Amino acid sequence: MTLRLLLNGKSSGNEELRAAIFEARDAGHDLDVRVSWEGGDIEQFVIDAHRDGIQRIIVGGGDGTINEAATGLMALPAAERPEMGIIPMGTANDFATGCGVPLTPDEALMLAIRGQSVDVDVGQINDKVFLNMASGGFGAKITTSTPPLLKKMLGGGAYSLVGAIRFWSFEPYAGRLEWDGGARDIRAMVLAIGNGRQAGGSQELTPRASIDDGLLDVMVVDAFGYRNIPAVVREMEALGPHGRFVHYFKTPWVSFKTTANPLPINLDGEFHEFEALECSVNKAALRIVLPETCRLLTSNTGQEDPS
């Protein structure tokens, strides 16, 4: 199998990764490397790999880098998309962590080279794709406003720290939410649409999601006051569709239209704003190398594929 490593330039000086690459080459793997310089490079590298007949790309970076690679892959004809392996090199690494991909460069590289690929769904909001999570409202604001130095120092804990400081000054986002079989007006503190399960540094927002079931998991947290915290906690633990404040359901599509300010969305680690969004699933759109024990696969969760 022909291989190519597409590496976020911020990670190019990682000595552990360098050593792992040399070790892989010494073991007989023909592995060339492309290093990004600016935004858009990874997507172009994917197109170049397809042109060059590469069968499996390996992407080294954080959630945003993986998203950029997925965007490039989705622009190719479905039958011609290379497989993708992952080396987590970001701050949060939410998709990789949720899937159980090793976080050390040498183990991740060996899995990416030798592991088996599986069919994985790809979510889509309007014209943008995502592998992991679209988290809107409070979480997106916190991810954007957390200082980079604090992220580096505390990792995922930085998001919780900043969130705790700013929570009670947050203004909910009002709008109309519609999905397959339902609709409601909401004032959202949180709107999480998950293909994967976690965002913002290992915070599980859609803990029942699977990446190969052809469905999105949606969690809505409606506006609540200080006295309602015990009820919100109970509903977060139960995760049902008919809570007073917390609503959780699975659906093949969901839409949201704001009645006031645009909704901030953290889409696989990148910030966007939408006044209206249409979200759907591209079922089994990519083949990604994952551990056999990946807990986001229906074969490991006891869920049945609805198709």
N, C-alpha and C positions, 0 to 999 in steps of 0.2 A: 504494500500500500504506500502510495506517495504521500508525504507529509510536509506541512509547512507551518512554522510557528509565526503567528502575528502578535506582536508584543507592543503594548502601550509603552511609549518612550519613557514615561516616568519610572518604569520598572526595569529599564535596560541595564542599570548598574547593579542589580541584585546579584550578589556573589553566589548565593545558593542556587539560583536559577542558572547562572553561567556554568557552575560545576555540573548541574544536572544535565544540561545540554551536551557538554563535552562527554559525560559518561554515557549518554544515549548514543552519541556518535561512535564512541569506542565500542559499544555493544553491537554496532552494525546498522543502526538506523540512520537513513539518509534524511537529515533534518536541516533544512535551511530556514533562515530567520528574516523577517521583515519588521522594522521598528518604526512606529508612528512618530511624526513630528508635530502634526496639528490635527484638529478635528476633521473628520472625513477620510483620513488616511486608512483606517481599519476597513471601512466599507469598500474603499477602492482596492485594498489588498485582497479582499474576498473576491472581487470581480476578476482581479489578475490571477488569482489561484485557479478559479474556474477556467479561465482562458488557457492556463498552462497545464490543465489536466490533473490538478492536485485532487486526490480523493478524500483527504482528511486535513482540515485546518485545525490548528491548536491555538486557542486565543488566550493570551496572558494579560490580565488586567482586572479591573473591577466590574461592577454590574453595568456601568455605562459603556465600557469597552465591549462587553459581551453583547449588549443590546445593539451596538453599532455593527458588530459582526452579523448578528441575526438579521438586521435590516438589509445588509448586503446580500445575505443568502436568500432572503425572501424576494429580492429583486430578480433572482435567477429562475429559469424554468424549474418547476418542481422536481422533475425527474433528473435534473442535472446538478442539484445542490450538493456540494461536498458535505461530508460528515463534519461534526465539530466536537473537539475536546476542549477542556477548560483548565487553565491554571489560575487559581484565585490570587490576584495581586493587588486588590483594592483595599479600602478601609472597612467596609461592611461585608462585602462578598455574600450578599443575602441569597442569591440564587444558588451559588455553589454550596454554601453552608447548608441550606435547606435540603439540597439533593445529596448531601454526604460526600461531596468531592473533597479529597484531602486538601488541607490548607498549607502543607509544606510543598515547596516547588518540586522537589525530587519525586515525591509520591504522586503528586498531581500529574506530572509529566509522564511518568510510567503508566498511569491509568489512561491518560489521553492517547498514548501510543499503542498500548496493548489491549485496552478495554474494548468491550462490545458496545456498539451504538444502539440506541432504541428510538422509536418514534416518539416525538414530543410535540405537544400543541404549542401554538404561538398566538398570543392575544393581540388584538388590534383595537386602538382607539383612533377613530377617524382615519387618517392616513399614516399613523405611527404604530409600529409593532412593539410588543414587549414579551419577554420570556417569563418574567417573574411577577411583578406587581405594579399596579397603578394605584397609588395611595393618595387620596385627595383630602383637602381641608387641613386640619391641624397638623397631621404628620408631615405633609408636604412643606408647610411653612417652617416647621422645626428643622427638617433636613436642610432646607435652603439657608436658614438663619444661623445654623450652628457654625462657629468659626472653624476654618480648616485646621488651625493649630490644635484646637481642642479635640477635633476628630482624631488627629494623629496621636495625641496623648492618651485619650481615653477610649478610642475605638467606638464601638456601638454604645457604650455607656454615656458618651457625650450627648447623644440624642435624648436620652432619658433625663439628663441633668438640665439641659436647656428647656426641654418640654415642661418639667416640673416648675421651672421659674416663670414660664410664660402662659401657662394653661388658662388662668382665670381672666386674662385680658383678651382672649381669643373670641372673635366674632363669628358665629356659625354662618354657613352658606345655604341660603334658601333656594329651593328649586323643585322641579318635578322629576321624580325618578320613575322610570318604566322598565319592565322586564317581561320575559316570557311568562305570561299568566298573572301579572300584577302591575300595580301603579300606586304611587302615593306622593303626597307633598311632604318634603322634609326640610328641616333646618339642620344641616349636617355639621357635626363636629368632625366626624371622620367618615369618609367614603372609601372603602378599600375594595378593589376589584382584583382578585388573585387568580393567576394561573399557578404560581407558586404560593408559598405560605407566609413568608416573612419579609419585613422591610425595616428600614431605619435602624440597622444594626441588630438583627436577630429578634425583632419584635414580631411575634406571630399574630398577624391580623386576620388571616383566613386559614386557620389550623386544620381544616378538613379538605383542603384543596389537593387535587392530583393533577399532574402535568400531562396526562394522557387520557383523560376521561371525556374530552370534547365539551367541557363545561367550565364556566367561570364561577368562582366562589365570591359572593358579595357580602360585605359586612358594612352596615350603616350604624353609626352612633349619632342619634338625634341630640339636640341641645338639652342640657340638664343643669340643675343647680347643685349647690354644695350638699343640700340635704338629700339629694337623690343618689349620692355616690354608692351607698350600700345596695340599692336596687340595680344600679348599673353594673356593679361587680357581679351580682348574682346572675344577671342576664348575660354578661360576658362569659361566665362559666357554662351556662346552659346553651347559648348560641342557637336560638330558635328563630323562626320567621316572624313571630307575632309578639315580640317584647314591646314594652312601653317605650324604651329608649334604644335598645339594641336589636337589630334585625339582621338575620343571617340566612342566606339561601343560595342555591345553585341555579344557574341559568345559562343557556347558550348565548344570550345577548342581553345587554342592559344599556339604557340611555339616560342621560341627565341633562336638563336644561335649567340654567340659573335664572332667577328672577331679579337678580341685582348684580353683584360683583362677579367677575370670572372666577371659576374654581381653580385653585392651584393644585397641580397634580405632580407627584414625584413618579416618574415613569422609568423604572429600572435605574433609579439613581439620578435621573436628569429632570430638571424642573421645566414644567410647561404650565400654561393657563388655558382654560377652555370655558367659553360661555355655553357651548353645547357639545356634547360628546356622544358618539355612537360606538359601543364596544361590542366586539364579537370574538369568535374563536376560529382560527385556522387549524383544523384538526390534523394531527400527525404531519405537520408541515415540515419539520426538521428532524434529522437524526443526530442525536447528541450522545457522546460517550459518558455514561454514568455508572456508578457502582451498582453491582447486582442487588445490593441491599437498599438502594435508594427508596426512602419512605414516601416519596411523592409519586411513585408508580402504582397504578391500581393493582398490579400483581402482588404488591407487598402490603397493601392496605386492606385487602379483603373486599374492596369495592368491585362492582361489575361495570364493564364498559357499556354505557347506555346504547351504543350503536350495535 
